[in-house]
Amino acid sequence: MSVSISSLTIYPIKSCGGIALQSSAIGMAGLHNDRRWMVVDERGAFLTQRSHPAMARVRTELRDGYLLATAPGQPRLDIPIEVVEDDDSVRRRVRVWRDEVDAVDEGDLAAQWFGSLLGTPCRLVKAHPDSHRVASVERIETWLARHPVAEGFPLRHVYAFADGYPVLIANEASLAELNGKLAAAGRAPVDMARFRPNIVLGEFGAFDEDYTVLATIGAVRLALVKPCVRCEIPNTDQVTGVRSSEPMATLAGFRSQPGGGVTFGMNAIVSAPPGAVLTVGDRAEVVLDF
């Protein structure tokens, strides 16, 4: 079965605005520069829209070797994309969920910028080049044992600051079905930005991603290993930062899982050769398992 890639998006700073791309390099860690930066509190624990919905108001751009961040009422913040010094004085320990890893502190100016925006002391950090988080080896091993069609995927997948896996995949038709239910209830539609996917597939049946084992785009293979259980972030308007009860209230009516949680989208791991690139419009051959 063949479907298309309808959009590619990276979110350079975890929980801040994304950048729509026409094409992107991809590797084991996901799309290049995705979730490479993160805001942490004074103890080094990660901050997200879950507790600070104003993060949705941060727009990001990659230009001329810099990450640019803007937000209403704030001056533009320019951060070098690459680590400019290898100095232990800028290295700090940070925590993402249960993982503790090394990161590079981006300095006092960035800390003041985000502290002013969020109204709390915090720091901006970048993934240290020598530090990697590892997706659940046990879960991947179990999944691969059940799906021999995905033979050849390694068990160990490293990535930066995404929640649990390198890539999040969503489906246009699934969003259309959700919006149809919202419309039937007299509620406003939502856009895909609410769900913050990296890859959106088109020409696909609604929620067929739930049953997709493998998506192959040229030499790139994506194994869809785990449904994405959603928190309250989809209820946050990704322009204004205003939070409401939708679309999660409606989604819970038809996407609640027996074991708990409401799902939308699939987490994926990547097998790709060096230099691999994905482009909007690429065809993906998918393998379904109902």
N, C-alpha and C positions, 0 to 999 in steps of 0.2 A: 504494500500500500504506500502510495506516495503523497506527501503533504508538502507544504511550503513553509519557509521561515518568513513570517510577516513583519517581525521587528526584532531588533537586538538592542539591549539597554545595559549599561553599566551604572553602578552606584558607587562612585569613588569613595565617598565617605559613608560609612555604614549609617543607615537611617536618614540620610539626607537626599536631596534631589538627584535624579538620574540623568544620564546623557544618552539620548537616542543616537545610534550609530548605523551607518550604512554597511559597514563591515567591521570585524574585530578579530584580532588574533585570539586563539583559544588553545589552552593546554590543560594539564591535569588540575591546575588551580582555578580553572574556569576562564571567563573572558578577561582579557588583559586589563589590569587596573581596577577590577571590580572589588569593592569592599576592601580596598588596600589601606584606607585610613579609618580612624574610629575616634569618637569622643569618649573620654573616660572621666570618672570623678577623681577626687583627690586620693582615693585609695587604689586607683587603677582599674576600677570596675567599669565595664562598658555602659554607656548611656544610649538609649534609643527612643524612638517615638512612643514606645509603650508608656514611658514616664514623662517624656518631654516632647509632646506633639509639635512644638514650635520648630523642631528639626526639619519638618516637612517643608518649611519655608526657605530652606537653604538651597539655592541653585548652584550647580557646579559646572565647570568647564575645564577642559584640558587644552592649554594653548602655549606654544613656544616654550615647552619644558616646565610649565607651571600648572599646578592645580589652582583654579580660581574659584573662590566661594563668594557668593553675594546673598544678601537677605535684606528685607525692608528695614530701613533705618540704620543700616550698617555700612561702613566703607568696604570696598572690595578687599578681600584677603587673598594674597598670592603666596603659594607654598611651592617650593621646588619639588618636582616629581621624583627626582632621584635623590638618594641619600648623599649629601654633599660632604660628609665627613664620617670617618669610622672612629668614633670617640665614645668610650664607655660612659662619658659624662652625659650623653644625650640618650642613652639606653635606659629604659625603665620596664619593669615587670607589669603586665596588664592582664586582666581577666575577662574572658568571654565565656559566659555560661560556666561550665566546670573547668575550662581550659585556662591555664596560665602560661603566657608566652612573653618573649621579649619584643619590645617595640621601640621605635625611635620617637622621642618627644620632639614636637615641631616648634617648641619655643613659647616664650611669654606672650608675644603678640597674638599668636593663634589662640592661646589660652584665654587671653582677655577678650578676644573677639567672640568666642563661643560662650564664655562666661557672661558677657553682656547680653547676648541673645537669649540664653537659657535661664538667666537669673540665678545661677549657681556656680560655684568654683569648679572648673573642669580643665582638661588638657586635650589637645589634639595630638594623636599619635599615628605613626605609620608602621606597617608591618616591617619588622626587621628582616633583612635579606637572609639571615642565618636562622630564622625562626619560622617554623611551620606548624600549623594545626593539622590534625589527622582525623578524617571522617571515621565513623565507627567501623573498625575492621571486622568485628563480630557480625554486625548487620550485613555488611557487604558480602562477607564470606557465605552467610546463610542465603542471601538473595542469589548470589552467583550459583550456588549449589542447586537451587530450584530452577534456574534458567540457563541451561547449557548453551543456548544460542548466543549468550554474552561471553563465551569462552575467550580468554586472552586478556580480560581486564585484570589489572593488578589489584591486590587486596588493600594496599596502602595508598590513600589519596590525600595529598596535602593541599591546603588552601589558606587564605588569609583570614578575614574577619566575618565572612558570611556565617549565618547561624549554625548550620550543621553539615552542609554539602556545597561543593563548588559552584553548582549551577541550579537555577530554578527555572522550570519550564511551565508555561501556561498555554491556553488554547483560546483563540478568538470565539469559537462557537460556545464554549463554556461560559464566557462572559456574556455573550448574547442571550443565553438561556437565563442566567441570573438577572439580567436587565429586563427580560420579558416578565419575570415574576415580580420584580420591583414595579414595573409599569402597571401590571394587573392589580397591584395593591395601592396604586396611586402615589408611588414614591419615585423620586428622581433616579435616573440611571447613574451608574458610576463608570469611570474609565479604568483601563487596565493598570494605570499607575498606582491605584490603590493596593494592588497585589505585588508590585515591585519584582516582576519576573525579569530574568536575563534574556530568555528566548521565548518568543510567542509564535505558535504554530497556527497556520491557516489551512483551509480546505480539509478540515478535520471534523468529525462528529463531536457533538457536545459531550464532554467528559470522557472521550475516548482515551485521553492521556492516562486515565486511571488504569487502563488495561494495556498500556504500551510498555513493552519490555525494553526495546532498543530502537533508537533513531540513528540512522547512518546518513551522513552528509559527506560524500566523497570519502576521504580517508579518516574523517572524524566520526567517532562512535560515542553516543550518549546512552548510558544505561539509566533508566528511570527507576530508581531503587526505593523511593519512599514518598508517600503522599505528604504534602506540606500542610501541617496542622496550623491553622491561622489563629493569631492573637487579635487584639483590638486595632492593630494598625490599619487594616482595610477600612475601618470606620473613620479614619482621619483624612480630611480633604488634603491632597498632596500639593495644593497651591496655598491655601490659607492656614493650614494647621488646625482648623476647626474640627472637633470630633462630634460624632452623632452616634445613633444606634444602628445605622445601616451602612453597608449591606449585610453585616454579620447576622442581624436578627433574621433577615430573610434567608440567608445562606444556611443558617442553623436549621431551618425548616425542612431542608431536603438534602443537606450535606453532612449531617451529624453522623459520626461513625459509632459502631457498636461499642468499641473500646474507649470511647470518649474523644472529644475534639471535633472541630469542623474543618474540613479540608477543601483546598482549592489550589491546583497546580501540583507539580511533581518535582521532587529533588532528584538531581542527576549527578553521576560521576562521568568522567571524560577519559577517553583514550584517543590520543591524537599525535601525529608525528610532529617533529620540530617544524616551526614555521606555518602551522596550520592556521587557516583563516576561514571564518564564516561570513557570509554576505546575505543581506536581505534579498529574498527571492530564490535562494538556494532551495533545491529539492531535498527532502529528507525521506528516505525509505524507512518505514516503521514496521516493527514486528509487534503484533498484538497477542495477548494471552488472556482470554476470558475465563 
